[in-house]
């Protein structure tokens, strides 16, 4: 997708030295690289991967040397101004950047910028090197009473780890089946082979408990990586990984892009989670990146989940991946909970059903804990006037404003920064018929507090975490039973282990089903199954109540029955009929602009151009208004490209780099989108 062009000043053909021209990738939104002259004093020193400062028009930009050439087809070249780092990127990272540029349809310079953060570009004037992190220690494993399924899984995975060409493996284990202990055993084996290991987690909030477990098993040399770490800490980890001094790294999706020297094992826990997909440039999926890294290093990829993505499940079923099943909870990890759907059509405008409130009361009376899952943060999702029908909406996004009652009551947009005070009367009819509809975490906490005034309640959502010192504090507070009820959003579903929790309630199990997205049923079953898995993990059996207005939906039936495989088979049948992943590969193209007519016209032109070029070899659907038709004052239209595989779709992605757009119109290309909203 790249095109070599140059800046012009001094002729490279006049230079006697070989390799006198550097191809430089710049972090700018163009699919082009640039030729620059290598000054004589740096010939033989400058190598691919070096970060350099170069003149670019009237500006000075920092870029990366991608390749060296004897000459350039372009006339006169500007010289490189400065080498910014003594150590260049490895060939492995350059290859990863090239793959990332193609796979995520982003410029090579932007891909390199994500791989080599700016804080790692050390100048020659630096006085002292950073403090090196410690190495992971090879601690003996603590005695583990393995189940037969764990032993079989370890045997299969060890054989793959020893293989010269390991096959990706799905560790398909129900919640509390002992997947974490299998991970730890594999990491220990990788360390024994003197290879590096990577453990990816879908949420930063999960890192505290994993840090405790990993540090206890492997010592102080275990390294954490995520975007919220201070730059100095990330710099130490990045260098330690690049130099091979750090053997065990765990953290969020960006850890997959670290410069591993000898990667032997990459584990994705809860591999189905949408958080593994980057929603900003470069829009990569950590699972795809892990498979790429593993192929380059001949490493093993383990995809762990109780509810694997449809793509992973399909590849395991057709033999492309190996599969290890663990269908039973380990000894001491409790019992499978009893799951029951509560038909909310029989309730009278309640956010919490009588059944759920009664179950909460009984749970607290026994001295046990409960978790309530709510899909929304805030107090209520809709603020309307019952007299004239007015609804509070964001003037920039056109979506309903969410009521927040923490502190001074406010109406907030969850897509932009717009917020106003809650009006006392209707702005349209001036009447007093204002009402709050729909329940968020704050409203659930308020209703429980009114029904069970003695209950100690803790809330875990993005708003609560922003005020708390750390996710670890909230996690530890509930684990230490300083609260009896934990109310929270999706982050509750992922990996938390609370032995005293015997009741899990889901306030609205239908929320995701109502979204106009082909993954809505899959996301619903995955989420409900993961949430249900938080119950009954101790010595007492658990109960799960799913509040729903559609108890007969096949996704909710599968979640209640705990039969995820049956759901997958039904969903795969539907996906095959409709031509969605894993049977077709998708690319979503989003065209947005502040002028609605202009944005729509450009989307139509682009769709027509793609249809003409594809000539029937690629399906082009749309354009149509996006589900969120206006966000942040920009009107949004999208189209879908459908092809049998990424390799068949990739040649057409080049079209976007050639498309000339008005400055007011923006095109976003999302390869393998995880949602269509």
VOGU-3710 file (C-alpha; in Angstrom, 3 decimals, decimal comma):
1> xxxxxxxxxx> 0,000/0,000/0,000  3,044/2,283/0,348  4,365/4,512/-2,415  7,937/5,874/-2,330  8,226/9,615/-2,914  10,884/12,107/-1,956  11,688/15,578/-0,794  14,130/17,436/-3,032  17,377/19,251/-2,417  20,715/17,487/-3,215
11> xxxxxxxxxx> 21,409/14,663/-5,728  22,000/11,208/-4,259  23,423/9,900/-7,552  26,502/12,116/-7,082  27,538/10,286/-3,897  30,309/7,686/-4,189  29,243/5,725/-1,108  26,966/2,683/-1,383  23,701/2,726/0,576  23,538/6,480/0,612
21> xxxxxxxxxx> 19,738/6,763/0,625  17,375/6,027/3,513  13,695/5,257/3,101  11,986/6,937/6,064  8,467/6,317/7,348  6,901/9,359/8,987  3,991/9,336/11,480  1,637/11,265/9,216  -1,695/10,099/7,741  -0,402/9,295/4,243
31> xxxxxxxxxx> 0,409/5,885/2,791  3,828/6,964/1,528  7,431/6,729/2,639  10,140/9,266/1,837  13,719/9,158/0,548  16,428/11,124/2,358  20,153/11,487/1,842  22,387/9,869/4,463  25,171/12,294/5,502  28,649/10,837/5,040
41> xxxxxxxxxx> 29,418/10,593/8,758  26,446/8,257/9,266  26,976/5,918/6,317  27,730/2,482/7,637  26,271/3,531/11,009  22,651/4,220/10,136  20,574/1,041/9,986  16,914/0,120/9,373  14,976/0,806/12,547  16,874/3,924/13,614
51> xxxxxxxxxx> 14,705/6,865/14,629  15,747/10,049/12,853  14,799/13,694/12,575  14,263/14,904/9,011  13,139/18,121/7,290  9,626/17,939/5,886  8,550/21,059/4,063  8,850/23,896/6,544  8,683/21,480/9,481  11,017/19,026/11,191
61> xxxxxxxxxx> 9,568/15,565/11,821  10,707/12,396/13,575  10,480/9,152/11,622  11,983/5,683/11,301  14,425/4,342/8,743  12,701/1,419/7,084  15,270/0,472/4,453  18,546/1,622/2,839  19,229/2,038/-0,901  22,193/2,674/-3,166
71> xxxxxxxxxx> 20,327/5,352/-5,108  16,948/7,012/-5,460  14,754/7,466/-8,532  14,028/10,964/-7,273  16,172/13,977/-8,113  17,678/15,930/-5,236  17,205/14,692/-1,683  17,249/16,492/1,627  19,721/15,081/4,159  18,775/13,459/7,441
81> xxxxxxxxxx> 19,203/16,047/10,198  19,802/13,852/13,263  19,838/10,282/14,561  17,669/10,268/17,685  18,473/6,876/19,151  21,609/4,811/19,458  19,779/1,478/19,171  17,510/0,796/16,188  14,309/-1,227/16,177  14,831/-4,928/15,550
91> xxxxxxxxxx> 14,028/-6,529/12,213  11,211/-8,321/14,016  9,555/-5,016/14,924  10,009/-3,644/11,412  8,316/-6,730/10,027  5,544/-6,367/12,604  5,093/-2,707/11,620  4,767/-3,658/7,959  2,166/-6,315/8,828  0,325/-3,918/11,133
101> xxxxxxxxxx> 0,212/-1,255/8,413  -1,387/-3,694/5,973  -3,678/-5,454/8,433  -5,001/-2,287/10,089  -4,970/-0,211/6,866  -2,868/2,515/8,460  0,296/4,336/7,298  3,582/2,612/8,082  4,782/5,589/10,136  1,719/5,418/12,376
111> xxxxxxxxxx> 2,235/1,682/12,854  5,858/2,264/13,866  4,838/5,003/16,287  2,607/2,523/18,121  5,461/0,003/18,338  8,189/2,438/19,407  6,733/5,023/21,809  8,326/8,460/21,751  9,568/8,223/25,341  11,945/5,457/24,212
121> xxxxxxxxxx> 13,809/7,718/21,796  16,803/8,568/23,963  19,152/11,302/22,819  22,931/10,970/22,880  22,997/13,569/25,637  21,308/11,254/28,125  23,503/11,032/31,209  22,472/7,720/32,764  20,724/4,579/31,536  17,419/3,511/33,075
131> xxxxxxxxxx> 17,442/1,102/36,004  17,169/-2,453/34,672  14,213/-4,517/35,887  14,807/-7,844/37,581  14,559/-11,219/35,911  11,782/-13,670/36,643  12,832/-16,411/39,009  12,175/-20,082/38,386  10,226/-20,839/41,528  9,120/-24,438/42,137
141> xxxxxxxxxx> 5,430/-24,974/41,536  3,228/-25,233/44,582  1,477/-28,605/44,959  -1,629/-28,677/42,776  -4,334/-31,286/42,846  -4,904/-31,485/39,102  -8,210/-32,645/37,677  -8,081/-35,187/34,890  -9,142/-32,480/32,408  -6,357/-30,177/33,580
151> xxxxxxxxxx> -3,790/-32,979/33,197  -4,991/-33,689/29,668  -4,907/-29,998/28,751  -1,383/-29,568/30,155  -0,197/-32,641/28,264  -1,550/-31,334/24,939  -0,252/-27,800/25,504  3,202/-28,973/26,600  3,533/-31,034/23,434  2,624/-27,948/21,376
161> xxxxxxxxxx> 5,089/-25,808/23,334  7,830/-28,337/22,510  6,849/-28,434/18,846  8,971/-26,584/16,256  5,724/-25,252/14,754  3,136/-24,946/17,574  -0,497/-24,859/16,572  -2,765/-22,227/18,208  -4,850/-23,906/20,890  -8,242/-23,041/22,365
171> xxxxxxxxxx> -8,436/-23,756/26,097  -12,203/-24,078/26,310  -12,899/-24,220/30,021  -15,926/-23,272/32,050  -15,536/-20,618/34,733  -13,485/-21,861/37,722  -12,273/-24,927/35,785  -8,638/-24,083/36,576  -7,492/-22,309/33,415  -5,276/-19,926/35,397
181> xxxxxxxxxx> -3,336/-22,796/36,945  -2,761/-24,218/33,453  -1,464/-20,802/32,341  0,982/-20,692/35,256  2,288/-24,182/34,511  2,882/-23,291/30,855  4,675/-20,066/31,798  6,915/-22,077/34,136  7,733/-24,482/31,316  8,469/-21,621/28,891
191> xxxxxxxxxx> 10,871/-20,136/31,458  12,550/-23,523/31,792  13,100/-23,410/28,026  14,690/-19,944/28,513  11,943/-18,312/26,473  9,731/-15,291/27,148  6,055/-15,540/28,052  3,191/-13,086/27,555  -0,176/-13,104/29,335  -2,805/-10,712/27,954
201> xxxxxxxxxx> -5,831/-9,600/29,976  -8,905/-7,816/28,579  -9,159/-5,221/31,358  -6,624/-3,224/33,363  -8,882/-3,734/36,383  -7,943/-7,452/36,350  -4,214/-6,808/36,729  -4,093/-6,552/40,564  -5,188/-10,122/41,256  -3,024/-11,525/38,444
211> xxxxxxxxxx> -0,053/-9,508/39,673  -0,467/-11,068/43,090  -0,634/-14,578/41,626  2,237/-14,154/39,159  4,544/-12,457/41,651  3,946/-15,205/44,192  4,807/-17,863/41,602  7,612/-16,195/39,603  9,143/-13,596/41,911  9,689/-9,866/41,528
221> xxxxxxxxxx> 10,816/-9,947/37,903  7,270/-10,203/36,564  6,537/-7,095/34,477  3,213/-5,320/34,110  2,386/-3,304/30,982  -0,554/-1,052/30,188  -1,186/2,453/28,867  -1,821/4,064/32,264  1,640/3,267/33,621  4,096/6,170/34,015
231> xxxxxxxxxx> 6,419/6,668/31,046  9,507/5,780/33,118  7,984/2,439/34,149  6,972/1,603/30,579  10,431/2,540/29,391  12,080/0,129/31,844  9,780/-2,702/30,779  10,209/-2,006/27,043  14,005/-2,082/27,323  13,971/-5,141/29,566
241> xxxxxxxxxx> 11,858/-7,069/27,071  13,961/-5,920/24,101  17,192/-6,982/25,783  15,762/-10,329/26,913  16,156/-9,518/30,612  12,416/-9,734/31,269  10,919/-13,152/30,765  7,298/-12,763/31,957  5,055/-9,878/30,879  1,352/-9,491/31,557
251> xxxxxxxxxx> -1,062/-6,686/30,860  -3,465/-5,123/28,385  -3,607/-5,578/24,608  -0,708/-3,221/23,760  1,692/-5,619/25,515  1,479/-7,822/22,411  3,452/-5,139/20,526  6,452/-5,203/22,889  9,852/-6,039/21,316  10,144/-9,662/22,467
261> xxxxxxxxxx> 13,510/-11,201/21,773  12,577/-14,861/22,188  8,847/-15,239/22,655  7,814/-18,792/23,417  4,294/-18,458/24,775  1,422/-15,975/24,310  -1,775/-16,425/26,330  -4,990/-14,456/25,806  -7,283/-14,840/28,792  -10,973/-14,298/27,941
271> xxxxxxxxxx> -9,971/-14,151/24,284  -13,514/-13,319/23,161  -13,502/-9,872/24,752  -14,024/-6,860/22,489  -11,446/-4,940/24,556  -8,724/-6,785/22,623  -9,608/-4,691/19,563  -7,964/-1,263/19,433  -10,533/1,435/18,648  -7,962/4,024/17,527
281> xxxxxxxxxx> -5,230/3,906/14,885  -3,830/1,404/14,302  -7,070/-0,577/14,715  -5,507/-3,997/15,330  -6,884/-6,991/17,196  -4,550/-8,344/19,872  -5,491/-11,907/18,931  -4,340/-11,398/15,334  -1,180/-9,650/16,518  -0,427/-12,504/18,946
291> xxxxxxxxxx> -0,805/-15,041/16,146  1,553/-12,956/13,987  4,155/-12,680/16,779  3,875/-16,389/17,487  4,384/-17,280/13,826  7,532/-15,111/13,707  8,956/-16,606/16,924  7,585/-20,152/16,510  5,716/-19,660/19,760  2,539/-21,176/21,144
301> xxxxxxxxxx> -0,671/-19,125/21,335  -3,217/-20,235/23,948  -6,703/-18,726/23,662  -8,502/-19,231/26,967  -12,232/-18,760/27,445  -15,434/-20,223/28,796  -17,234/-18,500/25,906  -14,828/-18,298/22,928  -15,516/-15,977/20,024  -17,411/-17,520/17,129
311> xxxxxxxxxx> -14,301/-17,150/14,955  -12,101/-19,059/17,412  -14,773/-21,689/18,074  -15,196/-22,285/14,332  -11,440/-22,631/13,729  -11,183/-25,094/16,606  -14,116/-27,117/15,312  -12,720/-27,373/11,775  -9,263/-28,410/12,999  -7,312/-25,221/12,257
321> xxxxxxxxxx> -6,741/-24,825/16,004  -6,283/-27,507/18,605  -8,877/-27,596/21,364  -8,641/-28,591/25,024  -11,931/-28,822/26,903  -12,390/-28,403/30,647  -16,063/-28,849/31,495  -15,878/-29,184/35,294  -14,941/-26,807/38,067  -11,866/-27,771/40,044
331> xxxxxxxxxx> -12,180/-29,165/43,543  -12,761/-26,372/46,041  -13,971/-23,942/43,373  -17,621/-24,406/44,130  -20,590/-25,558/42,136  -22,234/-24,544/38,900  -24,860/-21,986/39,856  -28,563/-22,435/39,326  -29,602/-19,970/36,598  -33,173/-18,715/36,251
341> xxxxxxxxxx> -34,738/-16,134/33,939  -37,110/-13,632/35,581  -39,859/-12,476/33,199  -39,997/-8,702/33,680  -43,259/-8,447/31,718  -44,977/-9,477/34,932  -43,358/-6,711/36,959  -44,845/-3,226/37,252  -42,249/-0,693/36,075  -39,638/-2,070/38,422
351> xxxxxxxxxx> -35,917/-1,856/37,819  -35,364/-4,703/40,273  -37,881/-7,552/40,391  -39,480/-8,790/43,587  -37,657/-12,107/43,060  -34,251/-10,437/42,923  -34,898/-8,243/45,982  -36,069/-11,275/47,949  -32,984/-13,253/46,913  -30,744/-10,335/47,951
361> xxxxxxxxxx> -32,380/-10,191/51,374  -31,925/-13,935/51,904  -28,284/-13,797/50,770  -27,432/-11,011/53,196  -29,245/-12,807/56,018  -26,933/-15,808/55,507  -23,863/-13,550/55,706  -23,003/-14,095/52,032  -22,224/-11,638/49,227  -23,999/-10,710/46,012
371> xxxxxxxxxx> -23,078/-9,104/42,691  -25,518/-7,111/40,580  -24,622/-6,516/36,974  -25,975/-3,435/35,175  -25,232/-2,603/31,540  -25,255/1,161/32,075  -23,507/3,549/34,397  -25,229/6,651/35,705  -28,704/6,895/37,235  -31,108/6,507/34,307
381> xxxxxxxxxx> -30,699/6,329/30,547  -33,662/8,492/29,484  -35,037/11,767/30,865  -38,404/12,654/29,320  -41,578/14,640/29,803  -44,697/12,513/30,210  -46,863/15,472/29,178  -45,444/16,443/25,777  -42,946/13,658/24,962  -39,795/15,815/25,098
391> xxxxxxxxxx> -36,603/13,746/25,540  -33,295/15,201/26,735  -30,790/14,643/23,903  -27,229/15,690/23,240  -27,172/18,558/20,689  -23,848/17,258/19,313  -24,636/13,537/19,146  -28,405/13,227/18,893  -28,503/10,484/21,582  -30,341/10,481/24,887
401> xxxxxxxxxx> -28,541/12,169/27,748  -27,877/9,990/30,788  -28,904/11,198/34,229  -26,099/11,193/36,822  -26,960/11,896/40,444  -23,538/11,612/42,048  -23,124/15,074/43,556  -25,130/17,753/41,735  -27,612/16,039/39,344  -26,503/16,319/35,722
411> xxxxxxxxxx> -27,480/15,171/32,250  -24,391/13,788/30,498  -23,586/12,484/27,050  -21,550/9,266/27,186  -20,125/9,942/23,727  -18,799/13,481/24,162  -18,148/15,919/26,990  -21,544/17,657/26,840  -23,324/17,977/30,182  -26,032/20,230/31,695
421> xxxxxxxxxx> -27,936/20,472/34,958  -31,134/18,453/35,256  -33,993/20,873/34,478  -36,722/21,414/37,070  -39,431/21,714/34,415  -39,797/20,610/30,786  -37,872/22,977/28,469  -40,516/22,419/25,776  -43,925/22,635/27,501  -42,767/24,099/30,844
431> xxxxxxxxxx> -44,737/21,364/32,596  -43,766/19,287/35,632  -44,104/15,881/34,001  -40,397/15,016/33,878  -39,497/11,387/34,591  -36,441/9,151/34,693  -36,672/5,888/32,704  -34,228/3,006/32,589  -31,794/2,103/35,327  -28,048/2,584/35,621
441> xxxxxxxxxx> -25,639/1,610/38,372  -26,470/4,650/40,500  -30,211/3,950/40,373  -29,685/0,287/41,247  -27,620/1,298/44,280  -30,356/3,746/45,329  -33,142/1,147/44,989  -31,231/-1,487/46,930  -30,448/1,071/49,617  -34,157/1,910/49,920
451> xxxxxxxxxx> -35,238/-1,750/50,046  -32,341/-3,013/52,214  -31,177/-0,015/54,273  -28,715/-2,080/56,308  -26,856/-3,372/53,235  -23,289/-2,236/52,642  -23,058/-1,523/48,903  -20,030/-0,934/46,701  -20,201/0,362/43,116  -17,674/-0,548/40,408
461> xxxxxxxxxx> -17,977/1,332/37,124  -15,902/3,850/35,205  -17,195/6,762/37,296  -16,402/5,030/40,579  -12,937/3,981/39,407  -12,102/7,545/38,362  -12,616/8,664/41,970  -10,993/5,644/43,604  -7,250/5,405/44,088  -6,990/2,165/42,088
471> xxxxxxxxxx> -9,057/-0,790/40,817  -7,101/-2,942/43,270  -8,578/-0,976/46,171  -12,163/-1,699/45,107  -11,363/-5,341/44,388  -9,693/-5,850/47,764  -12,407/-4,003/49,655  -15,096/-6,362/48,374  -12,889/-9,440/48,711  -12,293/-8,513/52,366
481> xxxxxxxxxx> -16,099/-8,417/52,800  -16,204/-4,755/53,747  -19,257/-4,606/51,471  -22,047/-7,139/51,004  -23,276/-6,145/47,536  -21,186/-5,132/44,535  -23,015/-3,256/41,760  -21,138/-2,731/38,532  -20,864/-2,804/34,766  -19,146/-5,214/32,344
491> xxxxxxxxxx> -15,830/-5,158/34,185  -17,440/-7,381/36,834  -17,779/-10,240/34,359  -14,079/-10,707/33,664  -12,032/-12,945/35,875  -12,869/-11,764/39,396  -12,868/-14,487/42,039  -14,973/-13,812/45,144  -15,546/-17,050/47,117  -18,310/-15,565/49,296
501> xxxxxxxxxx> -20,519/-14,521/46,354  -23,517/-16,858/46,111  -25,951/-14,597/44,238  -25,563/-12,825/40,910  -28,332/-10,684/39,495  -28,501/-9,168/35,998  -30,728/-6,100/35,936  -31,445/-6,144/32,173  -30,250/-9,199/30,273  -31,734/-7,934/26,978
511> xxxxxxxxxx> -29,757/-4,705/26,556  -27,151/-5,999/24,086  -29,789/-7,964/22,130  -31,450/-4,703/21,109  -28,328/-3,328/19,427  -28,320/-3,319/15,581  -25,195/-5,466/15,327  -24,657/-9,007/14,031  -22,644/-9,881/17,155  -25,403/-8,843/19,577
521> xxxxxxxxxx> -26,573/-12,366/20,425  -22,989/-13,607/20,797  -22,061/-10,711/23,082  -25,178/-11,307/25,198  -24,508/-15,000/25,825  -20,829/-14,399/26,511  -21,527/-11,636/28,975  -24,295/-13,471/30,819  -22,260/-16,669/31,037  -19,234/-14,791/32,388
531> xxxxxxxxxx> -21,346/-12,886/34,918  -23,066/-16,073/36,037  -19,642/-17,624/36,575  -18,986/-15,222/39,473  -21,549/-17,096/41,628  -20,935/-20,208/43,707  -17,145/-20,229/43,484  -16,726/-21,041/47,174  -18,097/-23,772/49,421  -21,763/-22,831/48,961
541> xxxxxxxxxx> -23,879/-23,205/45,816  -24,750/-20,123/43,810  -27,850/-18,674/42,202  -28,166/-16,420/39,151  -31,245/-14,379/38,240  -31,475/-12,931/34,722  -34,120/-10,205/34,404  -35,465/-10,213/30,837  -38,372/-9,115/28,672  -37,639/-11,858/26,113
551> xxxxxxxxxx> -37,092/-15,127/28,023  -37,734/-17,240/24,892  -34,846/-15,800/22,836  -32,403/-18,576/21,879  -29,450/-16,620/23,290  -31,079/-16,225/26,705  -32,169/-19,848/26,735  -28,576/-20,943/26,051  -27,261/-18,644/28,797  -29,797/-19,977/31,308
561> xxxxxxxxxx> -29,020/-23,593/30,373  -25,254/-22,995/30,457  -24,928/-24,574/27,002  -22,621/-22,287/25,059  -21,743/-24,912/22,439  -25,427/-25,275/21,494  -25,649/-21,515/21,072  -22,530/-21,496/18,861  -23,953/-24,122/16,538  -27,213/-22,180/16,131
571> xxxxxxxxxx> -25,440/-18,846/15,697  -23,006/-20,298/13,136  -25,959/-21,565/11,119  -27,434/-18,044/11,061  -24,082/-16,416/10,257  -23,528/-18,782/7,330  -26,931/-17,865/5,880  -26,336/-14,123/6,266  -22,697/-14,127/5,149  -21,051/-12,832/8,323
581> xxxxxxxxxx> -17,818/-13,841/10,103  -16,382/-16,414/10,364  -17,700/-17,260/6,881  -16,934/-13,853/5,373  -14,333/-11,204/6,193  -15,585/-7,680/6,877  -14,169/-4,204/6,542  -16,228/-1,287/7,794  -15,702/2,114/6,175  -17,084/5,060/8,124
591> xxxxxxxxxx> -17,450/8,411/6,358  -18,222/11,384/8,585  -18,532/15,143/8,264  -20,211/18,158/9,823  -22,190/18,706/6,629  -24,661/15,832/6,298  -25,225/16,098/2,544  -21,520/16,317/1,748  -20,626/13,333/3,947  -23,376/11,244/2,352
601> xxxxxxxxxx> -22,304/12,252/-1,160  -18,670/11,296/-0,501  -19,772/7,951/0,939  -21,822/7,293/-2,211  -18,863/8,175/-4,462  -16,525/5,910/-2,531  -18,985/3,002/-2,616  -19,451/3,399/-6,369  -15,698/3,528/-6,969  -15,182/0,366/-4,914
611> xxxxxxxxxx> -17,952/-1,452/-6,790  -16,405/-0,544/-10,116  -12,956/-1,714/-9,057  -14,140/-4,902/-7,332  -16,260/-5,873/-10,366  -18,253/-8,451/-8,406  -15,291/-10,051/-6,590  -16,140/-8,117/-3,440  -19,516/-7,252/-1,934  -19,986/-3,564/-1,164
621> xxxxxxxxxx> -23,010/-2,866/1,044  -24,271/0,658/1,640  -23,671/3,393/2,347  -26,301/3,877/5,036  -26,556/6,016/8,167  -24,644/4,450/11,063  -26,538/3,278/14,141  -25,246/6,398/15,867  -26,041/8,647/12,938  -24,444/11,719/14,540
631> xxxxxxxxxx> -21,646/11,841/17,103  -19,673/14,874/18,251  -21,430/17,072/15,673  -20,391/14,788/12,782  -22,886/12,958/10,579  -21,878/9,328/10,036  -22,452/7,009/7,054  -20,922/3,585/6,722  -20,464/0,865/4,140  -19,334/-2,733/4,489
641> xxxxxxxxxx> -16,887/-4,636/2,331  -17,397/-8,399/2,345  -14,936/-10,951/1,029  -14,066/-14,612/1,666  -10,802/-13,724/3,464  -8,537/-10,834/4,420  -6,182/-11,712/1,558  -9,058/-11,219/-0,899  -10,113/-7,908/0,661  -6,656/-6,396/1,258
651> xxxxxxxxxx> -5,953/-5,275/-2,359  -8,992/-2,991/-2,257  -7,903/-1,224/0,946  -5,349/0,679/-1,129  -8,254/2,597/-2,642  -8,635/4,640/0,539  -5,072/5,946/0,372  -5,778/7,318/-3,103  -9,147/8,857/-2,320  -9,080/12,652/-2,378
661> xxxxxxxxxx> -11,525/14,065/0,156  -12,674/17,528/1,178  -10,942/18,619/4,369  -14,256/18,539/6,219  -14,860/14,842/5,484  -13,109/12,024/7,313  -12,837/8,333/6,355  -12,172/5,659/8,992  -11,324/2,122/7,883  -11,955/-0,638/10,445
671> xxxxxxx> -10,637/-4,035/9,345  -12,511/-6,917/11,015  -14,830/-4,615/13,023  -16,013/-5,846/16,400  -19,200/-3,760/16,250  -21,158/-1,899/13,600  -22,488/0,952/15,738
//
